[in-house]
Every structure is written in C-alpha cells, then in structure tokens.
Amino acid sequence: MIYLSYALDDGKYVEQLAGELREFGLEVWSPDREIFPGDNWAQAIGEALEKADALVVVMSPACDKSPWAESEISYALGQQRFKDRVFRVKLGEWSGMPWILRRFPSYTGTPGEVALQIAVTLGAFTPDAVARAGAR
C-alpha cells in the first residue's frame, strides 16, 4: 500500500494522483478518504503507516504548515520495508524539507505523469493497468 503524505492545501493534486495510482492497480491510503470526523487521527495514521510499504511525499510550501509531514517521513525512513520506496513529488519549494529527502528521487509533472513514474518504479504494470492508462 502507498501512503500519501501531503499538506491539506495540496488536496486537489493529491486526489488526482491517488486516482491515477489506483488506475495502475496500486492500493493507496490517503487521510482525506480514510479518516472521518470523530476518528482518532494519530491512531489512523499510525495504523496506515504500519500497513504501508511505500511513501509518496507531496512537497510544496504548504508543507511548512503540516503538523504530520515530518513525523510520517521519519517513521518511513526508520523502516526497512520502505527502502527504495520513498518518492518525492515536487509541487513547489518546501523550506522545512528534511535534508535526508534529498537522497530520494524527485518527480514533477501532472498527476498522471507522476503516477506513471511511480508505477514503473514499483513494477506495478499489469496488462489491464497498461490498457487502462493507454485508453485515457
């Protein structure tokens, strides 16, 4: 499962990215679809990170206002299953970006372009996924 880490201000882009990733047959966890009013945010995020095996960090200036981004990144970097499975998506400069993220590949482009690059890296291509992607 891919865990999406992002600032709420970037929700529109992230929603499109999540949809594109799902088109490639990838399971995606995004707080805006999985956490509901009254839910324990910290618990839900912790459980999702425990289940995830890839992290997509959508970076923008809005990340400076996100209380969760650094914690989510720190968790992933401490887990072996995330090795070579951390992806940076750059929407803009994030002045508070943890220095260690510079070691990971950075992707830019439309949600469809970024999803394709991530799917290729994760080896997520199936004949059905390729056909769906080509039909768009």
N, C-alpha and C positions, 0 to 999 in steps of 0.2 A: 504494500500500500504506500502511496505517496502522500506525505504530509505537506500541506501548503502553509508556509509561514509568510505573513504579509501584514501590512497596515490596512485598517478598515477603509481608508481613503482610496486604496487601490482595488477595492472590491469588484468593480466592473471588469477590469482587465483580468483579475484572478478568476472570476466566474467564467469568462470566456476560455481562459487557459484550462481550467478544470474540465470544461465540456470537451475541449479538443483532446485532452489526455484520455478522457473516457472513451472517445471515439477510437482510440488506438487500443482499447481493451484494458487500460490501466485503471486500477482502483485508486480513487483519490479521496483524501479526507480534508475537508475544509470547514473551519468553525462555523461559517455562516449557514451551512446546510446541516450541521450535525449537533449544534448546541442551541438549545431552546430557552426561552425565558424561564427562570427558576432553576435551571441546571447549574451545577457546580462547575464553573469554567475551568478552574485549575485541575479538578479531577478528570474532566472530559479530555482536556488537552494532554494530561499525563497518560491516560489510557490510550489515546490515539498515538502518541509518540512511542509507547511500548509496542504497539502493533505495526508501526510503520517500518519500512526498510529503505526508504528514500526520502530526502528532504529537498523541497524546492523553496528557496528563499527569494521572494519578490522584493527587490530593493528599490527604494525611492526616498525622496526627502521626508515623506510621511512616516518612515520607519523610526525617525527620531522620537516620534510621539507614541510609538507602540510599546506597551509595557511587557509584551511577551517575546518579541523577536530574539533578543539576546539569550533568554533562557532556553528557547526552543533550539537555537543554534548550538548552544553549549551542551545541551543534552545529546544532540545528534553526534557531535564531534567526539563525545566520550564513549560512543557505542561502536563496536567493531562492524556490526551489520550495515552501518552507513558508509563504510569505506568505499570510496569512489562512487558514492551515490548521493552526493550533496551538489545541488545545482543552484547557481546564482542567475536570477533573471533581473536584468538591469533596466528599470524604467527611468531612473534618474540617479543623481548622487545621494548617497546616504552618508552624512558627515560622521555619524557614530558607528559606522560599519566595523565590526570586529576585524582586526588585521588578519586573522587566520583565514577569513573567507577569500582573501586574495589568491590563495592556493588553488581554489576550485574554479572550474570553467565558468565563464560568464556568457550568458545568452541575451540577445536583444532581438526585437522584431515583433511581429504580430503574434497574438496568442497561438495561431495555427503554426507559424514558423517555429516558435519556441517549443511547442508540444511535439512537433516532428523531430526536432533535435534531441529532446529528452527521450522520446520513444526509441529512437535509433540507439542512443547510448545504453538504454536499459534492455535492448533486444526485444522490444515489445511487439515487433511486427508479426502479425499473423495474416494469412491471405485475406480474411474478412476485414481486418483493420486497414490493410493497404487498399482494398477495394473501396471501403467507405471514405477513406481520405482522398482517394483519386476522384470520387464521384462529386466532391464539393467543388 
